[in-house]
Amino acid sequence: MGSTVVYKPLSMIVPGERLARDLVDENGQVLLQAGESLDSRHCRRLSVCGIDTVPVEGVDGQALEASRRASVERSLEHLFRHWRSSPGMNHLRALLAHHRREESRQ
């Protein structure tokens, strides 16, 4: 496991990030073990259990920026899938991507 722990909202989890600590419910039952690689299925299950923030292993700044960029691009790909040939929509997508990356840094 990494030496640093970062608490991230489920909505910001990038598939493949690893849990830094065991996740337990209010009864103390282990939901996911430390070191487990998270994916969208895990995030949905945790959300249903009322968990909105999880401890993940910290990463260096460069890797964090790359994962943030990839996460934003994946979310926008779906939204703009029908508008790939429109210059105006491509410009809007670029502006939105920049805004979301900046917003996720805060």
C-alpha contacts under 8 A as a table, 3 or more apart, distances in Angstrom:
res1	aa1	res2	aa2	distance
1	M	20	A	6.48
1	M	35	G	6.42
1	M	57	E	6.65
2	G	5	V	7.38
2	G	20	A	7.21
2	G	57	E	5.17
2	G	58	G	6.18
2	G	59	V	7.81
3	S	57	E	7.33
3	S	58	G	7.19
4	T	57	E	6.03
4	T	58	G	4.87
4	T	59	V	7.91
5	V	20	A	6.08
5	V	55	P	6.01
5	V	56	V	5.74
5	V	57	E	5.06
5	V	58	G	5.23
6	V	55	P	5.51
6	V	56	V	5.32
6	V	57	E	6.18
6	V	58	G	5.42
7	Y	53	T	6.22
7	Y	54	V	5.39
7	Y	55	P	4.39
7	Y	56	V	6.20
8	K	12	M	6.42
8	K	13	I	6.80
8	K	53	T	5.30
8	K	54	V	5.52
8	K	55	P	6.45
8	K	56	V	7.08
9	P	12	M	5.49
9	P	13	I	6.82
9	P	52	D	5.61
9	P	53	T	4.20
9	P	54	V	6.42
10	L	13	I	5.29
10	L	43	C	6.02
10	L	47	S	7.59
10	L	52	D	5.53
10	L	53	T	5.64
10	L	54	V	6.79
12	M	71	S	7.91
12	M	104	S	7.94
13	I	17	E	6.97
13	I	38	L	7.79
13	I	43	C	7.99
14	V	17	E	5.94
14	V	38	L	7.81
14	V	39	D	7.47
14	V	67	S	6.59
14	V	68	R	7.69
14	V	71	S	6.32
15	P	37	S	7.55
15	P	38	L	5.63
15	P	39	D	4.51
15	P	40	S	6.63
16	G	37	S	5.10
16	G	38	L	5.36
16	G	39	D	6.22
17	E	37	S	5.52
17	E	38	L	5.57
17	E	39	D	7.91
17	E	56	V	6.63
17	E	57	E	7.23
18	R	34	A	7.46
18	R	35	G	5.25
18	R	36	E	5.36
18	R	37	S	4.38
18	R	38	L	5.95
18	R	56	V	5.50
18	R	57	E	5.83
19	L	22	D	7.13
19	L	33	Q	7.29
19	L	34	A	4.95
19	L	35	G	4.98
19	L	36	E	5.56
19	L	37	S	6.61
19	L	38	L	7.21
19	L	54	V	7.39
19	L	55	P	5.84
19	L	56	V	4.32
19	L	57	E	6.03
20	A	34	A	5.26
20	A	35	G	6.05
20	A	55	P	5.47
20	A	56	V	4.62
20	A	57	E	4.80
21	R	33	Q	6.87
21	R	34	A	4.37
21	R	35	G	7.34
21	R	55	P	6.24
21	R	56	V	7.40
22	D	30	V	6.65
22	D	31	L	7.59
22	D	32	L	5.89
22	D	33	Q	4.42
22	D	34	A	4.45
23	L	30	V	5.78
23	L	31	L	5.46
23	L	32	L	5.23
23	L	33	Q	6.36
23	L	34	A	7.42
23	L	54	V	7.66
24	V	27	N	7.59
24	V	28	G	5.29
24	V	29	Q	5.23
24	V	30	V	4.33
24	V	31	L	5.31
24	V	32	L	7.24
25	D	28	G	5.33
25	D	29	Q	5.52
25	D	30	V	6.66
25	D	31	L	6.67
25	D	49	C	7.67
26	E	29	Q	7.50
30	V	33	Q	6.77
32	L	36	E	6.88
33	Q	36	E	5.84
38	L	42	H	5.94
38	L	43	C	7.23
39	D	42	H	5.40
39	D	43	C	6.48
40	S	43	C	5.02
40	S	44	R	6.24
41	R	44	R	5.23
41	R	45	R	6.33
42	H	45	R	5.15
42	H	46	L	6.11
43	C	46	L	5.11
43	C	47	S	6.04
44	R	47	S	5.09
44	R	48	V	6.35
45	R	48	V	5.20
45	R	49	C	6.44
46	L	49	C	4.98
46	L	50	G	6.47
46	L	51	I	5.32
46	L	52	D	7.34
47	S	50	G	5.13
47	S	51	I	5.21
47	S	52	D	6.00
48	V	51	I	7.42
51	I	54	V	7.50
59	V	63	A	6.30
59	V	64	L	6.09
60	D	63	A	5.54
60	D	64	L	6.15
61	G	64	L	5.00
61	G	65	E	6.13
62	Q	65	E	5.20
62	Q	66	A	6.30
63	A	66	A	5.07
63	A	67	S	6.15
64	L	67	S	5.19
64	L	68	R	6.04
65	E	68	R	5.03
65	E	69	R	6.09
66	A	69	R	5.15
66	A	70	A	6.17
67	S	70	A	5.04
67	S	71	S	6.04
68	R	71	S	5.15
68	R	72	V	6.25
68	R	101	R	6.65
68	R	104	S	7.65
69	R	72	V	5.25
69	R	73	E	6.15
69	R	101	R	6.62
70	A	73	E	5.08
70	A	74	R	6.15
71	S	74	R	5.23
71	S	75	S	6.36
72	V	75	S	5.24
72	V	76	L	6.21
72	V	97	A	6.20
72	V	100	R	6.76
72	V	101	R	6.85
73	E	76	L	5.16
73	E	77	E	5.91
73	E	97	A	6.98
74	R	77	E	5.14
74	R	78	H	6.85
75	S	78	H	5.84
75	S	79	L	6.89
76	L	79	L	5.01
76	L	80	F	6.03
76	L	93	R	7.08
76	L	97	A	7.33
77	E	80	F	5.43
77	E	81	R	5.63
78	H	81	R	5.31
80	F	83	W	5.34
80	F	84	R	6.81
80	F	89	M	7.66
80	F	93	R	7.29
81	R	84	R	6.26
83	W	86	S	5.48
83	W	89	M	6.22
83	W	90	N	7.39
84	R	87	P	7.97
84	R	89	M	7.51
84	R	90	N	6.66
85	S	90	N	7.72
86	S	89	M	5.29
86	S	90	N	6.13
87	P	90	N	5.02
87	P	91	H	6.15
88	G	91	H	5.14
88	G	92	L	6.26
89	M	92	L	4.88
89	M	93	R	6.03
90	N	93	R	4.98
90	N	94	A	6.22
91	H	94	A	5.12
91	H	95	L	6.30
92	L	95	L	5.13
92	L	96	L	6.09
93	R	96	L	5.04
93	R	97	A	6.01
94	A	97	A	5.07
94	A	98	H	6.21
95	L	98	H	5.19
95	L	99	H	6.22
96	L	99	H	5.04
96	L	100	R	6.12
97	A	100	R	5.19
97	A	101	R	6.16
98	H	101	R	5.24
98	H	102	E	6.22
99	H	102	E	5.20
99	H	103	E	6.02
100	R	103	E	4.95
100	R	104	S	6.08
101	R	104	S	5.23
101	R	105	R	6.57
102	E	105	R	5.32
102	E	106	Q	7.08
103	E	106	Q	5.63
